[in-house]
Amino acid sequence: MVPAQAPDHRLEACSIQRTLDVIGDRWILLILRDIFRGVRRFSLIQSDLGIARNLLSDRLNGLVDAGIVDKVAYQDRPVRYEYCLTSKGRDLSPSLVALMRWGDDWYSESGAPTELIHDDCGTRLELQAWCTTCNTPVAPTHIRSRPGPGHLTHSESLDAPA
């Protein structure tokens, strides 16, 4: 018999891991893409993605439970819903844009299939890490990390209840 492994508290304290626990599913990312594009009704999302109804229902319920989207009735008889981003959901925009840009750069040989533009002036948008003190863009090779206010020390993570 193999002994049960203790949970890896380093992963529990990782914001990337906690985020992936909520939105790390391929379907969820595509559903969010559709909702950001204005495709908010169940039947339209289902048709656009070609996802099975039960999978779509499960993923949308998870997004509602996580507070990322609100389920809002748009018709009474029969009751039908659309899914609208909450502020928590809208805060995912830079992450989706970053994934899109990465895919454009590495997997789109003929160029970006979609360009994101500023709706006021039509200029193509860029996504860049920015230092608020130096007021300059920061390249990935100049980003470092340090423990933040939510950091657990090794001894604290070992004492955490299972």
N, C-alpha and C positions, 0 to 999 in steps of 0.2 A: 504494500500500500504506500502511495506517495503522500508525504505530509502536505497539508494545506500550506500554501505560501501566504505570508503576511502581505497586506496591501502595500504597494510601493507609494509611500507618502510623498516622495519627490514628485510623482505624477499628480497626486491630489493637489499639491501646492502650485501646479503649473497652469497658468491661465490658458495656454494653448490647448492643453489636454482637456480642461474644463469646457472650453469653447467647442472642441471637437466632439465632446460627449453630447452636446446639444445640436450642433449643425454640421457634424462631420460626415453625414451621409450624402452620397451623390444626389439622390432625389431631392433632399432638402435644399441643397444649393441651387438646383435647377428650379425648384418651386419658388425660392426667394428671387431668383433672377426674373421669373415671370411676373411676380407681384411687383417688383421694382419697375418693370416695363409697363405696368398697368393691367396685366392679365390677372384679375382678382377673383373671378367666379370659378367654382369647382369644375363645371363642365368645360370651360375654356382652358383651364390649366390642364385638365385631363386630356383634352383633345390636342393641345399644343405639345405636351410631353409624351403622349402615348403611354402613360403610366396606368397601371391597373387601378381601378376605383378604390379597392380596399387599401392599397399601398398609399394612394394619395390621401385618403381619409385619415389613415394612421399618422402620416407625416404632418398634415395640417393640424390635427389634434395636438400633436407634440409641440408644434410651433405656437399654438394658442396657449397650451399649458406652460410653456416657457416664457410667455409674455412677449413674444416676438411679433405675433400678429393678433389682431382682434377679429373675431367672427361677427359680422354685422349683417343683419337681415336686410335684404333689399326688396323682398317680395313676401306677401302674407299668405296667399293661397295658390299653390302650396308654398310653404315657407322655404325660401332659398336664401343662401348666404353668399357674401363676398368676404374676402380676407384682406384686411388693411394692415399695413405696417404700423406698429407702435413706434414710439421714439427709440425704444430698445432695438427694434427691427431696423429702423432707418440708420442707426449707428453701425450696422453691418455693411453699409455701402462702400466705404473705403476698402474693406476686405475683399468684397466681390470685385471691385474695380481692379485691385491688385492681382487677383487670380486671373481676371480677364486679360490684363496687360501681359502677364507672364505667358499665358496661352498664345496671345498674339505674337509675342517675340519668339517663342520656341516651337510652336506647333501650327503656325499659319504662314505657309510658304509664300502665298501671294499677297500678304498683308492682312491687316485687321478686317474681319468680316463686318464689324460694327465699330463705329467711332462714337465716343461720348463727347458731347459738346455742351457748352454753357448755353442755356436756353435764351438768355438775354442777348448775347452777341454772336453766337455761333462758333466761337473759338473751341478747338479741340482741347479737352482737359488733360492735364498731367497729374500724376500722383507722385508725391515726393515727401520724404521725411524732412522735417524742418526744425532747426534749432531756434527756439523762441528767444534765447539770450543773444546769440550772434546774428540772428535774423538772416540765416543762410541755409540753403539746402544741405542735407547731409547724405553722403554716399553710404551704401551698405557696409563698405570696408571701414567706415569711421563710426560705426555704431557699436557701443559696448553695453554691458549690463551690470547692474549692481543690485543688491537686495533692496526690495521696496518695503513699504510699511506692512504689507501682508506676508512678508517672508517668515517662514518658520525655520528656526535653527534645527540642526540634526537632532538634538536632544528633545526639543519640543515635538518633532514629528514622531519620535519613538514613543513619547508619552501619550500621544493622541489616542482617544478611544477608537476601537475598531468599528 
